[in-house]
């Protein structure tokens, strides 16, 4: 049976947040690394506590077996699933949800199993069947890194908590006679139906408002108690095989019989008849006679006619009331202890958060200092960049001036090149002449001209010189003869001047010869 203390825990719906703590996620073992601790003696306890059918075939895992790899023809079952309301054979609603999601039975965590089984019992208690659309409308199934399935709801406060710690090693195998998936699979998320809203859920569950729905879902763990499971036909105890045929909420409050009742035979028979009538109302089965109920056993007629029935009824009512009050007091004590525990936990969390805030403030102060330093360095860098920009602008202005000067120089260079080309064009004939002078043909032409000049000189000047020389020799010879005659005779010759007569005769090498010839 479920734990009522955890069903009323106001903060028991937060295992998902606690599972996000790095310490616990690091310590969580994998399903393929854990050896089962279930033995044959555990099966005896399971059969007695969870009312297994006699024909249910179970198998103890070997040391080499793992939860995610069951033998062929078997499915893995965790002990916490039984505490979460799982009974055999599984309900067709659970089989349908597992088939649609594509996962096996052992992938459901305690939270998912308790929520699904609680919703199945709640819907059955209201006379309807839980569908996958209604389940997806009330929350979302999600898978963690290891493949285990959990449940999250944003608008419903579903409070569940598994108090066990060594749950991961408490698994065994059950023969798969229901067509369930045996090995672990990847979760297929249920589509959220747009045609089902909160009003539709209220209409299906026959609830007056959302507050009633929130209340039913908030304390959903009470629906996985053995009494409710038996009431809706999920638990088949010995002698109570017709539990699914009972009317829902058919229990009638009993009246405590008066102590000073009349002992007359007529009044005794009327009292017995009224008691029998109330018992028949309590144990009514649809279309049949008296049968067993979830909380009462069938009372034979001879027992009802016993004289001590009133006293026993009073004692039973007193003991039931005492047990109920004791249970309520225990629940309140447990709630008080849990509130104290949660208060201590919240104080620890508050202190840790305060320390974290101080650390964050210190880090923020350091970041502010670093930011101020960076702002100062950035401002200095900006000033340096401004100076560089000014220098760049000046350099660009200088470059533009140099470009203008270069353009002027290029224009002047082009002008000088044109003038030089003109000069070269003018000097080209003289250069050609100079080149021609240097050539061999020019030499030949010059030699021809020299030869012609020599011939001309020889023909003209040499011959003239020869004629002149011949004429000069005649004159000189004549004058020499006259002078010789003048010296010999001493006579004056007409027309001969004294200078001519006294001419130098030293150069007359042939005078003596001429004189000898005249003698």
VOTI-565897 format. One record per residue (C-alpha): x, y, z. Coordinates in nm, 3 decimals, padded with zeros to 5 digits. Example, Ala and Ser with C-alpha at 12.3 -4.5 7.8 and 13.67 -1.06 7.14 Angstrom:
# VOTI-565897
u 01.230&v -00.450&w 00.780
u 01.367&v -00.106&w 00.714
# end
This chain:
# VOTI-565897
u 00.000&v 00.000&w 00.000
u 00.107&v 00.354&w -00.063
u 00.260&v 00.577&w 00.195
u 00.002&v 00.841&w 00.302
u 00.271&v 01.056&w 00.456
u 00.432&v 01.115&w 00.121
u 00.102&v 01.155&w -00.054
u 00.037&v 01.469&w 00.154
u 00.380&v 01.612&w 00.126
u 00.334&v 01.967&w -00.007
u 00.674&v 01.966&w -00.170
u 00.693&v 01.606&w -00.279
u 00.642&v 01.690&w -00.645
u 00.993&v 01.826&w -00.693
u 01.213&v 01.524&w -00.756
u 01.290&v 01.660&w -01.099
u 01.458&v 01.968&w -00.952
u 01.656&v 01.760&w -00.705
u 01.762&v 01.526&w -00.981
u 01.922&v 01.822&w -01.154
u 02.176&v 01.860&w -00.871
u 02.517&v 01.759&w -01.012
u 02.609&v 01.543&w -00.709
u 02.312&v 01.311&w -00.746
u 02.333&v 01.290&w -01.123
u 02.697&v 01.191&w -01.096
u 02.623&v 00.920&w -00.837
u 02.323&v 00.774&w -01.024
u 02.433&v 00.432&w -01.152
u 02.335&v 00.303&w -01.491
u 02.081&v 00.025&w -01.533
u 02.335&v -00.199&w -01.704
u 02.583&v -00.174&w -01.414
u 02.365&v -00.287&w -01.121
u 02.319&v -00.643&w -00.994
u 01.977&v -00.740&w -00.861
u 01.936&v -00.806&w -00.489
u 01.598&v -00.981&w -00.520
u 01.585&v -01.345&w -00.403
u 01.327&v -01.622&w -00.387
u 01.234&v -01.510&w -00.036
u 01.151&v -01.169&w -00.181
u 00.893&v -01.333&w -00.408
u 00.710&v -01.471&w -00.104
u 00.691&v -01.122&w 00.044
u 00.580&v -00.976&w -00.290
u 00.302&v -01.232&w -00.334
u 00.172&v -01.167&w 00.016
u 00.203&v -00.788&w 00.011
u 00.099&v -00.709&w -00.346
u -00.140&v -01.001&w -00.402
u 00.019&v -01.160&w -00.707
u -00.192&v -01.411&w -00.900
u -00.100&v -01.773&w -00.842
u -00.027&v -01.829&w -01.212
u 00.221&v -01.539&w -01.232
u 00.564&v -01.668&w -01.340
u 00.860&v -01.480&w -01.189
u 01.235&v -01.527&w -01.225
u 01.526&v -01.421&w -01.006
u 01.795&v -01.235&w -01.208
u 02.139&v -01.390&w -01.216
u 02.450&v -01.191&w -01.133
u 02.516&v -01.140&w -01.503
u 02.161&v -01.021&w -01.577
u 02.079&v -00.653&w -01.602
u 01.756&v -00.456&w -01.583
u 01.769&v -00.324&w -01.939
u 01.834&v -00.669&w -02.091
u 01.575&v -00.916&w -01.960
u 01.565&v -01.277&w -02.085
u 01.350&v -01.345&w -02.392
u 00.984&v -01.370&w -02.298
u 01.024&v -01.172&w -01.973
u 00.990&v -00.810&w -01.869
u 01.183&v -00.629&w -01.597
u 00.985&v -00.509&w -01.296
u 01.116&v -00.285&w -01.017
u 00.991&v -00.319&w -00.662
u 00.905&v 00.052&w -00.651
u 00.663&v -00.003&w -00.942
u 00.465&v -00.236&w -00.715
u 00.461&v 00.029&w -00.443
u 00.352&v 00.281&w -00.708
u 00.035&v 00.079&w -00.779
u 00.141&v -00.170&w -01.046
u -00.053&v -00.497&w -01.024
u -00.064&v -00.807&w -01.239
u -00.202&v -00.848&w -01.488
u -00.134&v -00.484&w -01.593
u -00.432&v -00.270&w -01.683
u -00.507&v -00.222&w -02.050
u -00.468&v 00.157&w -02.005
u -00.107&v 00.110&w -01.891
u -00.037&v -00.137&w -02.174
u -00.178&v 00.111&w -02.426
u 00.036&v 00.398&w -02.292
u 00.353&v 00.184&w -02.295
u 00.282&v 00.070&w -02.651
u 00.223&v 00.424&w -02.779
u 00.535&v 00.559&w -02.605
u 00.749&v 00.269&w -02.733
u 00.911&v 00.197&w -02.396
u 00.917&v -00.098&w -02.159
u 00.773&v -00.125&w -01.810
u 01.105&v -00.084&w -01.626
u 01.178&v 00.255&w -01.786
u 00.900&v 00.421&w -01.586
u 01.028&v 00.593&w -01.273
u 00.837&v 00.590&w -00.945
u 00.689&v 00.929&w -01.025
u 00.558&v 00.826&w -01.365
u 00.426&v 00.491&w -01.244
u 00.249&v 00.643&w -00.943
u 00.100&v 00.923&w -01.156
u -00.017&v 00.692&w -01.434
u -00.162&v 00.432&w -01.195
u -00.320&v 00.705&w -00.980
u -00.481&v 00.863&w -01.287
u -00.603&v 00.521&w -01.405
u -00.767&v 00.460&w -01.066
u -00.906&v 00.817&w -01.055
u -01.060&v 00.785&w -01.402
u -01.199&v 00.440&w -01.326
u -01.342&v 00.565&w -00.998
u -01.521&v 00.834&w -01.201
u -01.655&v 00.574&w -01.444
u -01.427&v 00.656&w -01.741
u -01.109&v 00.519&w -01.896
u -00.776&v 00.706&w -01.901
u -00.661&v 00.764&w -02.259
u -00.320&v 00.871&w -02.385
u -00.472&v 01.202&w -02.502
u -00.594&v 01.287&w -02.152
u -00.255&v 01.189&w -02.005
u -00.065&v 01.410&w -02.253
u -00.308&v 01.694&w -02.180
u -00.236&v 01.672&w -01.806
u 00.143&v 01.663&w -01.844
u 00.441&v 01.560&w -02.055
u 00.656&v 01.248&w -02.044
u 01.029&v 01.301&w -02.096
u 01.339&v 01.084&w -02.090
u 01.675&v 01.143&w -01.925
u 02.017&v 01.053&w -02.061
u 01.995&v 00.695&w -01.929
u 01.651&v 00.630&w -02.081
u 01.436&v 00.649&w -01.767
u 01.101&v 00.820&w -01.810
u 00.971&v 01.095&w -01.584
u 00.667&v 01.324&w -01.582
u 00.632&v 01.702&w -01.579
u 00.318&v 01.913&w -01.557
u 00.310&v 02.293&w -01.579
u -00.047&v 02.353&w -01.464
u -00.110&v 02.062&w -01.226
u 00.054&v 02.019&w -00.885
u 00.111&v 01.643&w -00.878
u 00.295&v 01.545&w -00.561
u 00.480&v 01.215&w -00.555
u 00.795&v 01.099&w -00.384
u 00.965&v 00.762&w -00.351
u 01.122&v 00.723&w -00.004
u 01.336&v 00.422&w -00.099
u 01.707&v 00.459&w -00.173
u 01.821&v 00.119&w -00.302
u 01.545&v 00.090&w -00.560
u 01.777&v 00.046&w -00.856
u 01.891&v -00.301&w -00.741
u 01.542&v -00.427&w -00.649
u 01.435&v -00.567&w -00.984
u 01.320&v -00.907&w -01.107
u 01.173&v -01.065&w -01.419
u 00.808&v -01.149&w -01.489
u 00.689&v -01.364&w -01.778
u 00.554&v -01.140&w -02.055
u 00.202&v -01.269&w -02.124
u 00.062&v -00.930&w -02.227
u 00.266&v -00.835&w -02.536
u 00.472&v -00.567&w -02.360
u 00.800&v -00.437&w -02.497
u 01.083&v -00.623&w -02.326
u 01.399&v -00.422&w -02.400
u 01.450&v -00.055&w -02.333
u 01.344&v 00.175&w -02.617
u 01.350&v 00.541&w -02.712
u 01.058&v 00.747&w -02.585
u 00.801&v 00.863&w -02.839
u 00.639&v 01.173&w -02.699
u 00.263&v 01.172&w -02.676
u 00.102&v 01.436&w -02.901
u -00.084&v 01.706&w -02.710
u -00.446&v 01.710&w -02.836
u -00.579&v 02.057&w -02.907
u -00.939&v 01.940&w -02.883
u -00.907&v 01.846&w -02.514
u -00.899&v 02.132&w -02.265
u -00.942&v 02.182&w -01.893
u -01.320&v 02.203&w -01.934
u -01.319&v 01.869&w -02.115
u -01.123&v 01.708&w -01.831
u -01.370&v 01.847&w -01.580
u -01.658&v 01.712&w -01.785
u -01.494&v 01.370&w -01.824
u -01.411&v 01.340&w -01.454
u -01.744&v 01.497&w -01.349
u -01.573&v 01.758&w -01.134
u -01.730&v 02.097&w -01.056
u -01.429&v 02.324&w -01.108
u -01.052&v 02.338&w -01.149
u -00.997&v 02.359&w -00.774
u -01.151&v 02.015&w -00.736
u -00.928&v 01.882&w -01.014
u -00.622&v 02.037&w -00.852
u -00.715&v 01.882&w -00.520
u -00.765&v 01.535&w -00.669
u -00.437&v 01.550&w -00.861
u -00.243&v 01.707&w -00.576
u -00.312&v 01.408&w -00.352
u -00.303&v 01.153&w -00.630
u -00.092&v 00.913&w -00.424
u -00.394&v 00.808&w -00.218
u -00.541&v 00.644&w -00.527
u -00.261&v 00.387&w -00.538
u -00.358&v 00.249&w -00.198
u -00.466&v -00.112&w -00.195
u -00.824&v -00.016&w -00.112
u -00.867&v 00.194&w -00.426
u -00.681&v -00.057&w -00.642
u -00.914&v -00.328&w -00.521
u -01.216&v -00.103&w -00.563
u -01.156&v -00.042&w -00.934
u -01.053&v -00.402&w -01.003
u -00.676&v -00.367&w -01.041
u -00.596&v -00.580&w -00.734
u -00.751&v -00.928&w -00.712
u -00.726&v -01.053&w -00.355
u -00.844&v -01.396&w -00.243
u -01.224&v -01.410&w -00.218
u -01.264&v -01.067&w -00.381
u -01.258&v -01.151&w -00.748
u -01.576&v -00.951&w -00.818
u -01.434&v -00.621&w -00.697
u -01.452&v -00.463&w -01.043
u -01.831&v -00.512&w -01.043
u -01.892&v -00.313&w -00.726
u -02.073&v 00.015&w -00.748
u -01.849&v 00.314&w -00.699
u -01.893&v 00.497&w -00.369
u -02.163&v 00.247&w -00.260
u -02.062&v 00.255&w 00.104
u -02.337&v 00.373&w 00.339
u -02.250&v 00.519&w 00.680
u -02.352&v 00.285&w 00.957
u -02.569&v 00.388&w 01.251
u -02.453&v 00.301&w 01.599
u -02.723&v 00.090&w 01.763
u -02.875&v 00.219&w 02.084
u -02.767&v 00.049&w 02.404
u -03.108&v 00.062&w 02.574
u -03.297&v -00.109&w 02.297
u -03.605&v -00.315&w 02.369
u -03.560&v -00.687&w 02.424
u -03.902&v -00.779&w 02.308
u -03.918&v -01.040&w 02.029
u -04.092&v -00.804&w 01.787
u -03.838&v -00.527&w 01.830
u -03.552&v -00.780&w 01.808
u -03.677&v -00.908&w 01.473
u -03.722&v -00.551&w 01.341
u -03.370&v -00.460&w 01.446
u -03.226&v -00.768&w 01.275
u -03.426&v -00.694&w 00.959
u -03.298&v -00.335&w 00.945
u -02.939&v -00.451&w 00.994
u -02.976&v -00.708&w 00.719
u -03.120&v -00.444&w 00.487
u -02.828&v -00.207&w 00.551
u -02.579&v -00.489&w 00.495
u -02.748&v -00.575&w 00.165
u -02.721&v -00.210&w 00.059
u -02.353&v -00.204&w 00.144
u -02.272&v -00.530&w -00.035
u -02.489&v -00.481&w -00.344
u -02.340&v -00.597&w -00.675
u -02.486&v -00.491&w -01.009
u -02.729&v -00.760&w -01.130
u -02.631&v -01.004&w -00.851
u -02.685&v -01.076&w -00.484
u -02.461&v -00.997&w -00.192
u -02.091&v -01.022&w -00.261
u -01.772&v -00.901&w -00.095
u -01.683&v -00.530&w -00.082
u -01.340&v -00.365&w -00.057
u -01.380&v -00.294&w 00.316
u -01.642&v -00.544&w 00.437
u -01.686&v -00.921&w 00.431
u -02.015&v -01.092&w 00.370
u -02.195&v -01.147&w 00.701
u -02.414&v -01.457&w 00.711
u -02.771&v -01.429&w 00.831
u -02.716&v -01.635&w 01.145
u -02.442&v -01.397&w 01.252
u -02.672&v -01.101&w 01.203
u -02.931&v -01.270&w 01.428
u -02.681&v -01.304&w 01.713
u -02.753&v -01.103&w 02.028
u -02.401&v -00.955&w 02.053
u -02.407&v -00.801&w 01.706
u -02.489&v -00.454&w 01.839
u -02.206&v -00.458&w 02.088
u -01.962&v -00.583&w 01.827
u -02.074&v -00.319&w 01.583
u -02.017&v -00.051&w 01.843
u -01.675&v -00.189&w 01.926
u -01.588&v -00.209&w 01.558
u -01.698&v 00.147&w 01.498
u -01.502&v 00.263&w 01.801
u -01.192&v 00.074&w 01.693
u -01.227&v 00.203&w 01.336
u -01.268&v 00.558&w 01.462
u -00.971&v 00.515&w 01.694
u -00.757&v 00.375&w 01.413
u -00.862&v 00.654&w 01.181
u -00.785&v 00.920&w 01.440
u -00.453&v 00.753&w 01.521
u -00.369&v 00.742&w 01.153
u -00.467&v 01.107&w 01.114
u -00.256&v 01.202&w 01.415
u 00.038&v 01.006&w 01.278
u -00.008&v 01.176&w 00.944
u -00.006&v 01.515&w 01.112
u 00.303&v 01.422&w 01.310
u 00.475&v 01.307&w 00.994
u 00.370&v 01.626&w 00.820
u 00.508&v 01.828&w 01.110
u 00.838&v 01.638&w 01.096
u 00.855&v 01.688&w 00.722
u 00.776&v 02.056&w 00.755
u 01.057&v 02.088&w 01.008
u 01.287&v 01.894&w 00.781
u 01.189&v 02.105&w 00.483
u 01.232&v 02.417&w 00.693
u 01.585&v 02.309&w 00.777
u 01.649&v 02.222&w 00.415
u 01.519&v 02.559&w 00.301
u 01.731&v 02.734&w 00.563
u 02.037&v 02.548&w 00.435
u 01.945&v 02.639&w 00.080
u 01.884&v 02.999&w 00.187
u 02.224&v 03.017&w 00.359
u 02.391&v 02.861&w 00.057
u 02.213&v 03.107&w -00.169
u 02.324&v 03.395&w 00.056
u 02.683&v 03.272&w 00.031
u 02.646&v 03.238&w -00.342
u 02.507&v 03.591&w -00.360
u 02.805&v 03.720&w -00.162
u 03.041&v 03.540&w -00.395
u 02.849&v 03.678&w -00.692
u 02.864&v 04.029&w -00.543
u 03.240&v 03.996&w -00.495
u 03.273&v 03.874&w -00.850
u 03.052&v 04.160&w -00.964
u 03.271&v 04.411&w -00.779
u 03.578&v 04.260&w -00.940
u 03.406&v 04.278&w -01.276
u 03.319&v 04.642&w -01.213
u 03.682&v 04.721&w -01.127
u 03.801&v 04.533&w -01.432
u 03.540&v 04.713&w -01.641
u 03.659&v 05.052&w -01.510
u 04.019&v 04.959&w -01.594
u 03.912&v 04.846&w -01.937
u 03.717&v 05.169&w -01.987
u 04.029&v 05.370&w -01.891
u 04.248&v 05.166&w -02.124
u 03.990&v 05.195&w -02.399
u 03.971&v 05.574&w -02.352
u 04.352&v 05.598&w -02.375
u 04.344&v 05.378&w -02.680
u 04.076&v 05.603&w -02.827
u 04.295&v 05.908&w -02.768
u 04.587&v 05.732&w -02.929
u 04.363&v 05.634&w -03.218
u 04.250&v 05.998&w -03.250
u 04.613&v 06.110&w -03.269
u 04.684&v 05.844&w -03.525
u 04.379&v 05.958&w -03.717
u 04.500&v 06.317&w -03.716
u 04.845&v 06.204&w -03.832
u 04.678&v 05.993&w -04.096
u 04.478&v 06.291&w -04.219
u 04.795&v 06.503&w -04.233
u 04.979&v 06.224&w -04.414
u 04.690&v 06.199&w -04.660
u 04.708&v 06.577&w -04.720
u 05.085&v 06.552&w -04.773
u 05.033&v 06.261&w -05.010
u 04.777&v 06.465&w -05.205
u 05.024&v 06.756&w -05.232
u 05.297&v 06.520&w -05.345
u 05.058&v 06.370&w -05.596
u 04.982&v 06.718&w -05.732
u 05.357&v 06.798&w -05.750
u 05.413&v 06.463&w -05.916
u 05.142&v 06.544&w -06.169
u 05.312&v 06.880&w -06.240
u 05.649&v 06.704&w -06.277
u 05.492&v 06.446&w -06.504
u 05.345&v 06.724&w -06.721
u 05.684&v 06.898&w -06.733
u 05.848&v 06.565&w -06.811
u 05.605&v 06.507&w -07.096
u 05.679&v 06.855&w -07.230
u 06.056&v 06.798&w -07.208
u 06.013&v 06.460&w -07.371
u 05.828&v 06.623&w -07.659
u 06.101&v 06.889&w -07.692
u 06.369&v 06.623&w -07.676
u 06.191&v 06.420&w -07.939
u 06.178&v 06.729&w -08.160
u 06.551&v 06.791&w -08.104
u 06.626&v 06.434&w -08.182
u 06.419&v 06.463&w -08.496
u 06.620&v 06.771&w -08.596
u 06.955&v 06.612&w -08.517
u 06.870&v 06.297&w -08.694
u 07.028&v 06.396&w -09.037
u 07.362&v 06.500&w -08.880
u 07.357&v 06.182&w -08.683
u 07.289&v 05.993&w -09.002
u 07.575&v 06.174&w -09.164
u 07.807&v 06.092&w -08.877
u 07.701&v 05.735&w -08.897
u 07.751&v 05.739&w -09.267
u 08.097&v 05.883&w -09.218
u 08.181&v 05.597&w -08.997
u 08.068&v 05.347&w -09.252
u 08.298&v 05.171&w -09.510
u 08.116&v 05.313&w -09.810
u 08.194&v 05.661&w -09.694
u 08.560&v 05.570&w -09.675
u 08.552&v 05.440&w -10.029
u 08.379&v 05.755&w -10.151
u 08.637&v 05.973&w -09.975
u 08.918&v 05.775&w -10.122
u 08.764&v 05.814&w -10.468
u 08.734&v 06.189&w -10.416
u 09.095&v 06.205&w -10.295
u 09.208&v 06.012&w -10.596
u 09.013&v 06.243&w -10.825
u 09.162&v 06.542&w -10.646
u 09.511&v 06.404&w -10.688
u 09.451&v 06.339&w -11.053
u 09.317&v 06.690&w -11.095
u 09.610&v 06.842&w -10.910
u 09.850&v 06.639&w -11.110
u 09.679&v 06.721&w -11.435
u 09.637&v 07.088&w -11.366
u 09.878&v 07.216&w -11.111
u 10.175&v 06.983&w -11.178
u 10.163&v 07.051&w -11.548
u 10.128&v 07.422&w -11.488
u 10.417&v 07.403&w -11.247
u 10.618&v 07.215&w -11.502
u 10.539&v 07.480&w -11.761
u 10.620&v 07.752&w -11.514
u 10.939&v 07.578&w -11.418
u 11.032&v 07.543&w -11.780
u 10.959&v 07.911&w -11.845
u 11.148&v 08.012&w -11.533
u 11.448&v 07.808&w -11.633
u 11.459&v 07.976&w -11.971
u 11.444&v 08.318&w -11.816
u 11.706&v 08.235&w -11.566
u 11.932&v 08.091&w -11.827
u 11.885&v 08.396&w -12.041
u 11.960&v 08.624&w -11.750
u 12.264&v 08.422&w -11.660
u 12.388&v 08.453&w -12.013
u 12.330&v 08.827&w -12.013
u 12.515&v 08.864&w -11.684
u 12.799&v 08.658&w -11.815
u 12.818&v 08.867&w -12.123
u 12.805&v 09.179&w -11.914
u 13.091&v 09.056&w -11.700
u 13.294&v 08.955&w -11.993
u 13.233&v 09.257&w -12.199
u 13.142&v 09.510&w -11.943
u 12.898&v 09.661&w -12.188
u 12.570&v 09.790&w -12.081
u 12.272&v 09.614&w -12.202
u 11.958&v 09.819&w -12.266
u 11.677&v 09.734&w -12.039
u 11.894&v 09.555&w -11.786
u 11.886&v 09.710&w -11.446
u 12.189&v 09.713&w -11.218
u 12.016&v 09.488&w -10.970
u 11.948&v 09.235&w -11.237
u 12.304&v 09.265&w -11.362
u 12.446&v 09.223&w -11.012
u 12.222&v 08.938&w -10.927
u 12.350&v 08.666&w -10.704
u 12.531&v 08.413&w -10.901
u 12.587&v 08.176&w -10.610
u 12.270&v 08.000&w -10.685
u 12.351&v 07.972&w -11.046
u 12.502&v 07.633&w -11.034
u 12.506&v 07.611&w -11.407
u 12.670&v 07.953&w -11.473
u 13.016&v 07.813&w -11.500
u 12.895&v 07.548&w -11.734
u 12.724&v 07.813&w -11.944
u 13.035&v 08.030&w -11.932
u 13.255&v 07.743&w -12.042
u 13.023&v 07.674&w -12.325
u 13.035&v 08.044&w -12.438
u 13.418&v 08.044&w -12.442
# end
